[in-house]
Amino acid sequence: MPSHLARRFHQICLGATAEVLEPAGLTPGEFGLLAAVQDLPDLEQRGLARALGIDAVTAGHMIDRLEAAGLLQRRVDPSDRRARLLSATAQGAVLRERLRPAALEAQERIMAALTSEERHTFLDLLTRIVETNQSYARPGNGRRHPRRSRAPGKE
């Protein structure tokens, strides 16, 4: 089943990446968020969540943690006082650059079973599958919905 293999591949990717990031106190998601903030400076918080395919609440928790660690900062968007613009701090940028070689090496270990040509083909196919099926890529897909208690007398 493709979905089972994709889930297992995802576990492998998270495990290999976490091995590199845990000593720095980061999760793979936090590292990805920090990288995205650095690559897309002044992106607002909700836009970043959409770009990463995560829900706004989860993004908010990660942003809180990274901000508390001094790795990123948020400031009020002058054009929309309700929005927050994100940027990496100097400390966040230094940490990302320090971890980047080991993170790339982890990706290489994951792909080591494939030849160079197979890697290119695999990434091309994976990209096409993801791009073709964007309608299914919603945060929270596959999670159980909380049961709501029914009011007495309602069934």
GROMACS elastic network, one bead per residue, 0.5 to 0.9 nm:
[ bonds ]
;  ai    aj funct       b0    kb
    1     4     6  0.54006   500
    1     5     6  0.63971   500
    1     6     6  0.86416   500
    2     5     6  0.51297   500
    2     6     6  0.59591   500
    2     7     6  0.85432   500
    3     6     6  0.50024   500
    3     7     6  0.61442   500
    3     8     6  0.86372   500
    4     7     6  0.51050   500
    4     8     6  0.62451   500
    4     9     6  0.85734   500
    5     8     6  0.50451   500
    5     9     6  0.60194   500
    5    10     6  0.84594   500
    6    10     6  0.60463   500
    6    11     6  0.86108   500
    7    11     6  0.62606   500
    7    12     6  0.87280   500
    8    11     6  0.50031   500
    8    12     6  0.62920   500
    8    13     6  0.86738   500
    9    12     6  0.50499   500
    9    13     6  0.61900   500
    9    14     6  0.86147   500
   10    13     6  0.50666   500
   10    14     6  0.61320   500
   10    15     6  0.85147   500
   11    14     6  0.51461   500
   11    15     6  0.60187   500
   11    16     6  0.85827   500
   12    15     6  0.51023   500
   12    16     6  0.61034   500
   12    17     6  0.84618   500
   12   110     6  0.74867   500
   13    16     6  0.53536   500
   13    17     6  0.60926   500
   13    18     6  0.83865   500
   13   106     6  0.83128   500
   13   107     6  0.75118   500
   13   110     6  0.69021   500
   14    17     6  0.51976   500
   14    18     6  0.57729   500
   14    19     6  0.84403   500
   14    27     6  0.87380   500
   14    28     6  0.64699   500
   14    29     6  0.88688   500
   15    18     6  0.50990   500
   15    19     6  0.61494   500
   15    20     6  0.89403   500
   15    28     6  0.88365   500
   16    19     6  0.53358   500
   16    20     6  0.70106   500
   16   103     6  0.84840   500
   16   106     6  0.56828   500
   16   107     6  0.75690   500
   16   109     6  0.80247   500
   16   110     6  0.73579   500
   17    20     6  0.53891   500
   17    21     6  0.63061   500
   17    22     6  0.85646   500
   17    27     6  0.83149   500
   17    28     6  0.61414   500
   17   102     6  0.86529   500
   17   103     6  0.61463   500
   17   104     6  0.88773   500
   17   106     6  0.59787   500
   17   107     6  0.75394   500
   18    22     6  0.55057   500
   18    23     6  0.87609   500
   18    26     6  0.78547   500
   18    27     6  0.60918   500
   18    28     6  0.57905   500
   18   103     6  0.89890   500
   19    22     6  0.58743   500
   19    23     6  0.77685   500
   19   106     6  0.84625   500
   20    23     6  0.68205   500
   20    24     6  0.79890   500
   20    99     6  0.76455   500
   20   102     6  0.63455   500
   20   103     6  0.63347   500
   20   106     6  0.74194   500
   21    24     6  0.53927   500
   21    25     6  0.65260   500
   21    26     6  0.53247   500
   21    27     6  0.62468   500
   21    28     6  0.68470   500
   21    31     6  0.77156   500
   21    99     6  0.73411   500
   21   102     6  0.86540   500
   21   103     6  0.77297   500
   22    26     6  0.54563   500
   22    27     6  0.64313   500
   22    28     6  0.86037   500
   23    26     6  0.76072   500
   24    27     6  0.88796   500
   24    95     6  0.83751   500
   24    99     6  0.83583   500
   26    29     6  0.80222   500
   26    30     6  0.59132   500
   26    31     6  0.62321   500
   26    66     6  0.87783   500
   27    30     6  0.51497   500
   27    31     6  0.62313   500
   27    32     6  0.85826   500
   28    31     6  0.51098   500
   28    32     6  0.61092   500
   28    33     6  0.85591   500
   29    32     6  0.50451   500
   29    33     6  0.61068   500
   29    34     6  0.85795   500
   29    62     6  0.80374   500
   30    34     6  0.60605   500
   30    35     6  0.85102   500
   30    59     6  0.88723   500
   30    62     6  0.60779   500
   30    63     6  0.80327   500
   30    65     6  0.86389   500
   30    66     6  0.74370   500
   31    34     6  0.50484   500
   31    35     6  0.61066   500
   31    36     6  0.85484   500
   31    96     6  0.75445   500
   32    35     6  0.50798   500
   32    36     6  0.61008   500
   32    37     6  0.85790   500
   32    52     6  0.83031   500
   33    36     6  0.50548   500
   33    37     6  0.61189   500
   33    38     6  0.85703   500
   33    48     6  0.80603   500
   33    49     6  0.87119   500
   33    52     6  0.75742   500
   33    59     6  0.81209   500
   33    62     6  0.78781   500
   33    63     6  0.80531   500
   34    37     6  0.51331   500
   34    38     6  0.62264   500
   34    39     6  0.86115   500
   34    63     6  0.86252   500
   34    66     6  0.78580   500
   34    71     6  0.77235   500
   34    72     6  0.73680   500
   34    87     6  0.86093   500
   34    88     6  0.68663   500
   34    92     6  0.73048   500
   34    93     6  0.83428   500
   34    96     6  0.75265   500
   35    38     6  0.51093   500
   35    39     6  0.60467   500
   35    40     6  0.84125   500
   35    88     6  0.84696   500
   35    93     6  0.84258   500
   35    96     6  0.69492   500
   36    40     6  0.57405   500
   36    41     6  0.80654   500
   36    48     6  0.76814   500
   36    51     6  0.87138   500
   36    52     6  0.81134   500
   37    40     6  0.51346   500
   37    41     6  0.54711   500
   37    42     6  0.75708   500
   37    43     6  0.70807   500
   37    48     6  0.76699   500
   37    72     6  0.80622   500
   37    86     6  0.63570   500
   37    87     6  0.56050   500
   37    88     6  0.61475   500
   38    41     6  0.55068   500
   38    42     6  0.88380   500
   38    72     6  0.88766   500
   38    86     6  0.87012   500
   38    87     6  0.62336   500
   38    88     6  0.54301   500
   38    89     6  0.87986   500
   38    92     6  0.85031   500
   38    93     6  0.71173   500
   38    96     6  0.89385   500
   40    43     6  0.59685   500
   40    48     6  0.85802   500
   40    86     6  0.87630   500
   40    87     6  0.81223   500
   41    44     6  0.88513   500
   41    85     6  0.80387   500
   41    86     6  0.64851   500
   41    87     6  0.52167   500
   41    88     6  0.75897   500
   42    74     6  0.85985   500
   42    75     6  0.89299   500
   42    77     6  0.86353   500
   42    84     6  0.85435   500
   42    86     6  0.50377   500
   42    87     6  0.57313   500
   43    46     6  0.84576   500
   43    47     6  0.64688   500
   43    48     6  0.62600   500
   43    84     6  0.82554   500
   43    85     6  0.54600   500
   43    86     6  0.57869   500
   43    87     6  0.77590   500
   44    47     6  0.53883   500
   44    48     6  0.62120   500
   44    49     6  0.88450   500
   44    74     6  0.86715   500
   44    77     6  0.77912   500
   44    83     6  0.63215   500
   44    84     6  0.53186   500
   44    86     6  0.60153   500
   45    48     6  0.51766   500
   45    49     6  0.64048   500
   45    50     6  0.88457   500
   45    56     6  0.77076   500
   45    59     6  0.76285   500
   45    60     6  0.75337   500
   45    63     6  0.84450   500
   45    74     6  0.85484   500
   45    83     6  0.71707   500
   45    84     6  0.58745   500
   45    85     6  0.63789   500
   45    86     6  0.66634   500
   46    49     6  0.50703   500
   46    50     6  0.63073   500
   46    51     6  0.86253   500
   46    55     6  0.85392   500
   46    56     6  0.59452   500
   46    59     6  0.81006   500
   46    60     6  0.87141   500
   46    83     6  0.81719   500
   46    84     6  0.85683   500
   47    50     6  0.50861   500
   47    51     6  0.60952   500
   47    52     6  0.86292   500
   47    56     6  0.89093   500
   48    52     6  0.61609   500
   48    53     6  0.84564   500
   48    54     6  0.86500   500
   48    56     6  0.86081   500
   48    59     6  0.79696   500
   48    86     6  0.87654   500
   49    52     6  0.52193   500
   49    53     6  0.59809   500
   49    54     6  0.51626   500
   49    55     6  0.59870   500
   49    56     6  0.55075   500
   49    57     6  0.87440   500
   49    58     6  0.82688   500
   49    59     6  0.57181   500
   49    60     6  0.84695   500
   50    53     6  0.50101   500
   50    54     6  0.63022   500
   50    55     6  0.72974   500
   50    56     6  0.77847   500
   50   139     6  0.88724   500
   51    54     6  0.79439   500
   52    55     6  0.87884   500
   52    59     6  0.88797   500
   53   137     6  0.71153   500
   53   138     6  0.66150   500
   53   139     6  0.59777   500
   54    57     6  0.84054   500
   54    58     6  0.66901   500
   54    59     6  0.65360   500
   54   138     6  0.76559   500
   54   139     6  0.50292   500
   54   140     6  0.79458   500
   55    58     6  0.55044   500
   55    59     6  0.62812   500
   55    60     6  0.86367   500
   55   138     6  0.83017   500
   55   139     6  0.53303   500
   55   140     6  0.74098   500
   56    60     6  0.59649   500
   56    61     6  0.86717   500
   57    61     6  0.63246   500
   57    62     6  0.87547   500
   58    61     6  0.51676   500
   58    62     6  0.63470   500
   58    63     6  0.85785   500
   59    62     6  0.51587   500
   59    63     6  0.60242   500
   59    64     6  0.85247   500
   60    63     6  0.50082   500
   60    64     6  0.60407   500
   60    65     6  0.86178   500
   61    64     6  0.50794   500
   61    65     6  0.63077   500
   61    66     6  0.87097   500
   62    65     6  0.51312   500
   62    66     6  0.61563   500
   62    67     6  0.84474   500
   63    66     6  0.51003   500
   63    67     6  0.58678   500
   63    68     6  0.83802   500
   63    72     6  0.76087   500
   63    73     6  0.85007   500
   63    74     6  0.87069   500
   63    86     6  0.88245   500
   64    67     6  0.51604   500
   64    68     6  0.60563   500
   64    69     6  0.86017   500
   65    68     6  0.51214   500
   65    69     6  0.62332   500
   65    70     6  0.87595   500
   65    71     6  0.88395   500
   66    69     6  0.50260   500
   66    70     6  0.63461   500
   66    71     6  0.52702   500
   66    72     6  0.58588   500
   66    73     6  0.82584   500
   66    92     6  0.84969   500
   67    70     6  0.50484   500
   67    71     6  0.56476   500
   67    73     6  0.56041   500
   67    74     6  0.77948   500
   67    89     6  0.89484   500
   68    71     6  0.76084   500
   68    72     6  0.82929   500
   68    73     6  0.89380   500
   69    72     6  0.79354   500
   69    92     6  0.88630   500
   70    73     6  0.73987   500
   70    88     6  0.88331   500
   70    89     6  0.69030   500
   70    90     6  0.89069   500
   70    91     6  0.67981   500
   70    92     6  0.70506   500
   71    87     6  0.88898   500
   71    88     6  0.59927   500
   71    89     6  0.53240   500
   71    90     6  0.75167   500
   71    91     6  0.56135   500
   71    93     6  0.75373   500
   71    95     6  0.80930   500
   72    86     6  0.69981   500
   72    87     6  0.56535   500
   72    90     6  0.83966   500
   72    91     6  0.81502   500
   72    92     6  0.60867   500
   72    93     6  0.87155   500
   73    85     6  0.82179   500
   73    86     6  0.57889   500
   73    87     6  0.55308   500
   73    88     6  0.62045   500
   73    89     6  0.63536   500
   74    84     6  0.57490   500
   74    85     6  0.52971   500
   74    87     6  0.64574   500
   74    88     6  0.87816   500
   75    78     6  0.88787   500
   75    83     6  0.84161   500
   75    84     6  0.53108   500
   75    85     6  0.53052   500
   75    86     6  0.67177   500
   75    87     6  0.85911   500
   76    79     6  0.86646   500
   76    80     6  0.76167   500
   76    81     6  0.56493   500
   76    82     6  0.71446   500
   76    83     6  0.60928   500
   76    85     6  0.61754   500
   77    80     6  0.52501   500
   77    81     6  0.54429   500
   77    82     6  0.73416   500
   77    83     6  0.54847   500
   77    84     6  0.54357   500
   77    85     6  0.56761   500
   78    81     6  0.59054   500
   78    83     6  0.86052   500
   79    83     6  0.85049   500
   80    83     6  0.55861   500
   80    84     6  0.83849   500
   81    84     6  0.76548   500
   88    91     6  0.77920   500
   88    92     6  0.54157   500
   88    93     6  0.60680   500
   89    93     6  0.62210   500
   89    94     6  0.85957   500
   90    93     6  0.51174   500
   90    94     6  0.61764   500
   90    95     6  0.86191   500
   91    94     6  0.51755   500
   91    95     6  0.61836   500
   91    96     6  0.86632   500
   92    95     6  0.51402   500
   92    96     6  0.61642   500
   92    97     6  0.86449   500
   93    96     6  0.51858   500
   93    97     6  0.62431   500
   93    98     6  0.85971   500
   94    97     6  0.52081   500
   94    98     6  0.61095   500
   94    99     6  0.86694   500
   95    98     6  0.50174   500
   95    99     6  0.61427   500
   95   100     6  0.84092   500
   96    99     6  0.51919   500
   96   100     6  0.58005   500
   97   100     6  0.51016   500
   97   101     6  0.75863   500
   98   101     6  0.70320   500
   98   102     6  0.81687   500
   99   102     6  0.55715   500
   99   103     6  0.61034   500
   99   104     6  0.86821   500
  100   103     6  0.50306   500
  100   104     6  0.60734   500
  100   105     6  0.84963   500
  101   104     6  0.51586   500
  101   105     6  0.61199   500
  101   106     6  0.86639   500
  102   106     6  0.61844   500
  102   107     6  0.87099   500
  103   106     6  0.50528   500
  103   107     6  0.64525   500
  103   108     6  0.87644   500
  104   107     6  0.50233   500
  104   108     6  0.62916   500
  104   109     6  0.87583   500
  105   109     6  0.62813   500
  105   110     6  0.87223   500
  106   109     6  0.50662   500
  106   110     6  0.63818   500
  106   111     6  0.88289   500
  107   110     6  0.51079   500
  107   111     6  0.63933   500
  107   112     6  0.85798   500
  108   111     6  0.51589   500
  108   112     6  0.58654   500
  109   112     6  0.50243   500
  109   113     6  0.81125   500
  110   113     6  0.73821   500
  111   114     6  0.57401   500
  111   115     6  0.83453   500
  111   119     6  0.68500   500
  112   115     6  0.73897   500
  112   116     6  0.89951   500
  112   119     6  0.88098   500
  113   119     6  0.89816   500
  114   117     6  0.78393   500
  114   118     6  0.54605   500
  114   119     6  0.57363   500
  114   122     6  0.87870   500
  115   118     6  0.50177   500
  115   119     6  0.60904   500
  115   120     6  0.86668   500
  116   119     6  0.51350   500
  116   120     6  0.64247   500
  116   121     6  0.87691   500
  117   120     6  0.52064   500
  117   121     6  0.62818   500
  117   122     6  0.85925   500
  118   122     6  0.58803   500
  118   123     6  0.84729   500
  119   122     6  0.50455   500
  119   123     6  0.60847   500
  119   124     6  0.84062   500
  120   123     6  0.53162   500
  120   124     6  0.60724   500
  120   125     6  0.86114   500
  121   124     6  0.50333   500
  121   125     6  0.60808   500
  121   126     6  0.84713   500
  122   125     6  0.51884   500
  122   126     6  0.60032   500
  122   127     6  0.84553   500
  123   126     6  0.50091   500
  123   127     6  0.59258   500
  123   128     6  0.84925   500
  124   127     6  0.51631   500
  124   128     6  0.62358   500
  124   129     6  0.87219   500
  125   128     6  0.51049   500
  125   129     6  0.62024   500
  125   130     6  0.86427   500
  126   129     6  0.51480   500
  126   130     6  0.61841   500
  126   131     6  0.85641   500
  127   130     6  0.51863   500
  127   131     6  0.60137   500
  127   132     6  0.84212   500
  128   131     6  0.51727   500
  128   132     6  0.59270   500
  128   133     6  0.84967   500
  129   132     6  0.52489   500
  129   133     6  0.61736   500
  129   134     6  0.87083   500
  130   133     6  0.52965   500
  130   134     6  0.61559   500
  130   137     6  0.81741   500
  131   134     6  0.55531   500
  132   135     6  0.82282   500
  133   136     6  0.58276   500
  133   137     6  0.70934   500
  134   137     6  0.50891   500
  134   138     6  0.80829   500
  135   138     6  0.72898   500
  136   141     6  0.76687   500
  137   140     6  0.89681   500
  137   141     6  0.74091   500
  138   141     6  0.57685   500
  140   143     6  0.56461   500
  140   144     6  0.87042   500
  141   144     6  0.86266   500
  142   145     6  0.89356   500
  144   147     6  0.86772   500
  145   148     6  0.89365   500
  149   152     6  0.89633   500
  150   153     6  0.81479   500
  150   154     6  0.61422   500
  150   155     6  0.70599   500
  151   154     6  0.55442   500
  151   155     6  0.82389   500
  152   155     6  0.82030   500
